[in-house]
Amino acid sequence: MFRSELCMIGLLCALRFAWASSCPPGCECSEAALTVKCVSKDLREIPTGIPGYTRNLFITGNHISHIGPESFQGLDNVTNLSLSNNRISEVKSHAFSSMRSLRSLDLSNNQLALIHPEAFAVQGSMLRELNLSRALYNHSSVIDLATSLCRSRLGDLLVLDLSSNGLVYLPPGIFSHLVSLQRLQLANNSIVVILNGTFAGLDHLQELDLTHNALRTLRDEALQELEHLRTVRLHLAENPFTCICDIEPFAEWLNTSRALVVDVESLACVFPIELQNTSLLMVGELELGCHRAGETDNLALQTSYVFLGIVLGFVGLMFLFVLYLNRRGIKKRIYDMRDACREVWEGYHYRYEIDSDPRLSQISTTADV
């Protein structure tokens, strides 16, 4: 009996050791480094049989079209997961929910066209870093991304990389649920404007990279957004800043907020050509020849009033001129109207005299008899 129990324990230990030390076909496993690598093996799905000791899992350079909750069952100990360059187009809801120790997720260089609402939800909200650089199929995927960031409970996320995705704009409130975010990478996109509410909720943001975008200036609503990020280090280099009149508020803000902008000394005009390479810190009224916005509006309003007065005066003069040319005809018509009124008045007066004289009334009655 004792021997059979020992044999059973030995068998279980052997099976456990075999399971723990097994390695999926085409992958490289290192128990010492707690790492499994499945790199460029033309895999069509997440391989099964990944050892339970795995902490670092690299599945890259394959042809995996979609991932879901069934893809990572039993990988409770994985803390770093890299799925870059796999041509992934769909991430289903709760795809990583079973990975309760996951802290870093890399989905860069994929083709995400369909991101389900709770795609990045991780049990216990352990996720700290999310890399989506070059991950979106096109800029329209940002709507699905915004919904997923809102509903995946990423309140403890510290780093988010959305660089090189061709983003044209960011929906207001897209980051509002990332209350612990400290670093946001938005470089190498095509962002043309920052809307009101874009960075709402990012009270702990420490670094914001907006380099290599399509920003021509930062308008008042964008400046108000940045004012709320009091501890941020802002990167703005390599944007096509256009130095015309509406850039003056941004230039003034730069001069008063140099501590926030890391690369403020390198910011320069790109257009117009005559101001190319001129530092934004030097842009002012002397170079642009602009009036203040209020003065410009008042001047335009005054000009409109003057023009309206000239037009009305001209119309009045034309009316008087027409009256002068037709003065004889007008005078004759007035006399004719006066004579006609006089004849009508005399007729009414004669009839009144007949009706009021009793003698004339008696004569009229006798005549009728």
C-alpha distance (Angstrom), angle and dihedral (degrees) to the residues before:
residue distance angle dihedral
M1 . . .
F2 3.76 . .
R3 3.79 90.9 .
S4 3.81 92.6 51.3
E5 3.79 91.3 51.8
L6 3.79 90.3 50.6
C7 3.78 90.4 49.4
M8 3.80 90.9 49.7
I9 3.82 91.9 49.9
G10 3.78 90.7 46.9
L11 3.79 91.2 49.9
L12 3.79 92.2 50.1
C13 3.78 91.4 48.8
A14 3.78 90.7 49.3
L15 3.79 91.8 49.8
R16 3.80 91.4 47.4
F17 3.80 91.3 48.7
A18 3.80 91.1 48.1
W19 3.81 91.0 49.6
A20 3.77 92.6 46.7
S21 3.79 93.8 48.0
S22 3.82 97.9 41.0
C23 3.79 118.9 112.9
P24 3.82 127.8 -157.1
P25 3.83 115.6 -111.8
G26 3.82 111.9 -87.9
C27 3.82 93.9 17.0
E28 3.77 131.6 106.8
C29 3.79 117.2 -133.0
S30 3.79 129.1 -167.4
E31 3.77 116.4 -175.4
A32 3.79 90.8 -175.5
A33 3.80 91.5 57.8
L34 3.83 93.1 33.9
T35 3.80 86.7 -129.5
V36 3.80 136.5 133.2
K37 3.82 122.5 -169.2
C38 3.80 124.8 -167.2
V39 3.79 100.3 173.3
S40 3.83 125.7 169.9
K41 3.80 95.4 -18.5
D42 3.83 96.4 135.7
L43 3.80 90.6 -114.2
R44 3.82 116.8 177.6
E45 3.80 95.8 -163.6
I46 3.79 141.0 12.0
P47 3.84 105.9 -71.2
T48 3.80 120.1 -117.1
G49 3.77 125.9 -134.6
I50 3.80 96.5 50.8
P51 3.84 107.5 165.1
G52 3.78 116.7 -100.4
Y53 3.80 92.5 -129.0
T54 3.83 91.7 66.1
R55 3.79 115.8 127.6
N56 3.81 99.0 160.2
L57 3.79 117.0 44.5
F58 3.82 121.8 -176.4
I59 3.82 117.0 -174.8
T60 3.80 104.0 164.7
G61 3.80 141.0 147.7
N62 3.79 96.1 28.3
H63 3.84 136.4 116.3
I64 3.80 103.9 -105.0
S65 3.80 108.9 151.7
H66 3.81 100.8 -171.3
I67 3.79 142.4 5.2
G68 3.79 131.1 -155.7
P69 3.83 143.3 164.7
E70 3.82 90.8 -70.6
S71 3.80 92.5 58.8
F72 3.81 99.1 74.5
Q73 3.80 106.2 32.0
G74 3.80 114.3 152.1
L75 3.81 96.0 16.6
D76 3.78 95.7 116.2
N77 3.81 94.4 142.6
V78 3.80 100.6 51.5
T79 3.81 110.6 116.9
N80 3.84 100.6 168.1
L81 3.80 119.9 43.1
S82 3.81 123.2 179.7
L83 3.81 118.5 -171.3
S84 3.79 98.2 160.8
N85 3.79 124.7 149.8
N86 3.81 96.8 13.3
R87 3.83 99.7 123.0
I88 3.80 89.7 -118.0
S89 3.82 109.5 176.3
E90 3.82 102.1 173.1
V91 3.80 133.5 42.9
K92 3.78 112.4 -173.0
S93 3.79 125.3 -148.0
H94 3.81 115.1 -80.2
A95 3.81 91.1 9.1
F96 3.83 89.8 149.9
S97 3.80 100.1 28.1
S98 3.83 93.4 111.8
M99 3.83 91.8 56.0
R100 3.77 95.6 85.3
S101 3.85 93.8 170.2
L102 3.83 96.8 48.9
R103 3.79 112.5 131.4
S104 3.81 104.5 157.4
L105 3.82 125.7 40.9
D106 3.82 122.9 -177.3
L107 3.82 117.1 -167.9
S108 3.79 96.5 155.5
N109 3.82 123.5 144.3
N110 3.79 96.5 25.5
Q111 3.82 133.6 119.5
L112 3.80 103.8 -116.8
A113 3.80 106.8 -178.2
L114 3.81 98.0 153.5
I115 3.80 119.6 41.4
H116 3.79 112.9 175.3
P117 3.84 119.1 -137.7
E118 3.83 96.5 -102.3
A119 3.79 98.0 29.1
F120 3.81 96.2 132.0
A121 3.78 99.0 39.9
V122 3.82 111.4 134.2
Q123 3.80 124.2 -171.8
G124 3.79 110.1 -102.5
S125 3.84 93.1 10.4
M126 3.80 91.1 -96.8
L127 3.81 96.1 149.5
R128 3.81 112.3 116.3
E129 3.82 104.7 164.5
L130 3.80 128.8 39.9
N131 3.81 119.6 -178.5
L132 3.82 114.7 -164.9
S133 3.80 97.3 156.8
R134 3.82 110.7 150.7
A135 3.79 87.3 -6.3
L136 3.82 104.5 119.4
Y137 3.80 119.7 88.6
N138 3.81 91.1 -140.0
H139 3.79 139.5 -21.5
S140 3.82 92.3 -88.7
S141 3.83 89.2 69.7
V142 3.80 87.6 74.3
I143 3.83 89.9 87.1
D144 3.82 92.1 59.7
L145 3.79 89.0 43.2
A146 3.81 92.1 53.0
T147 3.81 90.9 51.9
S148 3.79 92.3 48.1
L149 3.81 93.9 48.3
C150 3.79 87.8 51.9
R151 3.81 97.8 48.1
S152 3.82 103.2 33.8
R153 3.82 94.2 78.9
L154 3.81 96.7 -123.0
G155 3.78 95.9 161.6
D156 3.83 92.3 137.5
L157 3.82 97.3 47.1
L158 3.82 111.0 128.4
V159 3.82 104.6 178.6
L160 3.81 129.6 37.3
D161 3.82 122.8 178.1
L162 3.83 116.5 -164.7
S163 3.79 96.9 155.3
S164 3.83 124.1 142.1
N165 3.81 97.3 18.0
G166 3.81 100.3 121.5
L167 3.79 91.6 -116.3
V168 3.81 112.4 176.1
Y169 3.80 97.5 -174.5
L170 3.78 140.3 -2.7
P171 3.82 118.5 -127.3
P172 3.81 113.2 -119.9
G173 3.79 111.0 -96.7
I174 3.81 95.2 17.3
F175 3.82 90.5 134.5
S176 3.80 98.4 32.1
H177 3.83 94.1 112.0
L178 3.82 95.0 48.4
V179 3.78 91.7 86.1
S180 3.84 95.4 160.0
L181 3.80 97.6 45.5
Q182 3.80 113.3 135.7
R183 3.81 104.9 171.1
L184 3.82 126.8 37.2
Q185 3.80 120.8 -177.1
L186 3.84 114.7 -160.0
A187 3.81 99.3 151.9
N188 3.82 124.7 136.9
N189 3.80 96.9 27.0
S190 3.81 131.6 116.4
I191 3.80 99.6 -112.5
V192 3.81 109.3 159.4
V193 3.80 101.1 175.6
I194 3.79 140.8 17.3
L195 3.79 111.4 -138.1
N196 3.77 129.0 -150.0
G197 3.81 109.4 -84.1
T198 3.81 95.9 20.4
F199 3.81 93.5 124.7
A200 3.79 97.9 30.4
G201 3.79 113.4 146.0
L202 3.82 96.5 21.3
D203 3.79 95.2 116.8
H204 3.82 93.4 144.5
L205 3.82 97.9 45.3
Q206 3.80 111.7 135.5
E207 3.81 103.5 173.3
L208 3.81 131.3 31.4
D209 3.81 120.5 179.6
L210 3.83 115.7 -161.6
T211 3.81 97.7 156.1
H212 3.83 121.7 138.4
N213 3.81 96.8 23.4
A214 3.82 132.5 122.5
L215 3.81 100.1 -99.4
R216 3.81 111.8 145.7
T217 3.78 92.7 178.5
L218 3.80 140.1 -23.7
R219 3.79 111.3 -110.4
D220 3.78 127.4 -151.3
E221 3.81 95.7 -85.6
A222 3.82 90.8 51.2
L223 3.80 91.3 49.0
Q224 3.80 89.9 50.6
E225 3.80 89.3 52.7
L226 3.80 91.3 52.3
E227 3.79 91.8 46.7
H228 3.81 88.6 63.4
L229 3.83 90.2 56.8
R230 3.78 95.6 72.8
T231 3.83 98.1 165.7
V232 3.82 99.3 40.5
R233 3.81 126.9 121.8
L234 3.80 104.3 -142.8
H235 3.83 125.9 -155.0
L236 3.83 115.9 -162.7
A237 3.81 106.5 155.7
E238 3.82 124.6 132.6
N239 3.80 97.5 32.1
P240 3.84 121.1 133.6
F241 3.80 96.7 -114.5
T242 3.82 111.4 -170.2
C243 3.79 112.7 -149.9
I244 3.77 103.9 -146.6
C245 3.78 128.6 125.1
D246 3.81 97.4 -73.8
I247 3.82 92.5 60.2
E248 3.82 92.7 67.7
P249 3.86 95.8 89.4
F250 3.82 89.3 51.1
A251 3.82 91.4 48.5
E252 3.80 90.5 50.4
W253 3.82 90.3 48.8
L254 3.81 90.4 52.1
N255 3.79 91.0 54.0
T256 3.79 91.8 52.3
S257 3.84 96.5 39.6
R258 3.80 103.7 43.7
A259 3.79 91.9 132.9
L260 3.83 91.1 63.2
V261 3.82 97.2 50.8
V262 3.79 111.3 68.9
D263 3.81 95.9 -167.3
V264 3.82 98.3 35.6
E265 3.81 92.7 129.5
S266 3.79 91.8 59.7
L267 3.82 97.0 50.1
A268 3.81 110.0 111.3
C269 3.79 142.1 161.9
V270 3.80 117.0 -89.3
F271 3.82 96.5 -179.7
P272 2.99 140.8 72.2
I273 3.79 99.0 40.6
E274 3.80 94.4 -130.9
L275 3.82 90.1 59.6
Q276 3.79 96.9 39.9
N277 3.83 114.1 140.8
T278 3.81 91.1 11.8
S279 3.80 109.4 142.5
L280 3.79 114.0 -111.0
L281 3.78 87.7 -134.8
M282 3.81 88.3 65.1
V283 3.80 97.0 47.3
G284 3.79 110.8 115.3
E285 3.77 145.5 135.2
L286 3.80 93.7 -73.7
E287 3.78 92.8 61.8
L288 3.79 100.0 35.7
G289 3.82 97.2 36.2
C290 3.77 92.0 -142.9
H291 3.78 132.3 153.6
R292 3.75 122.3 -137.2
A293 3.77 114.1 -88.7
G294 3.83 92.4 -111.3
E295 3.78 93.0 48.5
T296 3.79 90.7 49.3
D297 3.79 91.9 51.7
N298 3.82 92.1 48.2
L299 3.79 91.6 48.5
A300 3.80 91.7 50.4
L301 3.82 90.8 48.7
Q302 3.80 92.4 49.3
T303 3.79 90.9 48.6
S304 3.81 90.2 51.9
Y305 3.81 91.9 52.1
V306 3.80 92.2 49.4
F307 3.80 91.8 49.6
L308 3.81 91.5 48.7
G309 3.83 90.6 50.7
I310 3.81 91.1 51.2
V311 3.81 91.9 50.5
L312 3.82 93.5 48.6
G313 3.80 91.4 47.0
F314 3.79 90.8 51.2
V315 3.82 91.5 50.2
G316 3.82 90.1 50.3
L317 3.79 92.1 50.9
M318 3.80 91.3 50.2
F319 3.80 90.4 51.1
L320 3.82 92.3 51.6
F321 3.80 90.4 46.2
V322 3.82 91.3 53.9
L323 3.81 90.2 49.3
Y324 3.80 90.4 51.3
L325 3.80 93.5 51.4
N326 3.82 91.8 50.8
R327 3.80 97.2 40.0
R328 3.86 94.7 118.9
G329 3.79 94.7 48.2
I330 3.78 90.4 45.5
K331 3.81 91.0 49.2
K332 3.84 91.7 50.1
R333 3.79 91.6 48.3
I334 3.79 90.8 50.4
Y335 3.86 90.4 51.7
D336 3.82 91.4 48.1
M337 3.78 90.6 50.8
R338 3.81 89.7 48.9
D339 3.86 92.9 51.3
A340 3.81 92.1 46.9
C341 3.78 91.3 50.8
R342 3.81 90.1 48.0
E343 3.85 92.7 52.6
V344 3.79 91.8 48.9
W345 3.79 90.8 48.4
E346 3.86 92.3 49.9
G347 3.84 90.8 50.3
Y348 3.80 91.5 52.6
H349 3.81 90.0 46.4
Y350 3.87 93.6 51.7
R351 3.79 92.8 49.8
Y352 3.80 90.0 49.0
E353 3.84 91.1 54.1
I354 3.83 91.6 50.5
D355 3.76 92.9 48.8
S356 3.79 93.6 47.9
D357 3.92 98.3 47.9
P358 3.88 110.8 83.5
R359 3.78 93.3 -160.6
L360 3.72 93.3 55.9
S361 3.79 88.9 46.4
Q362 3.90 91.3 54.1
I363 3.82 91.7 48.4
S364 3.76 89.7 49.6
T365 3.84 91.5 51.1
T366 3.87 93.6 48.0
A367 3.76 89.7 49.8
D368 3.74 90.9 52.4
V369 3.88 90.4 51.6
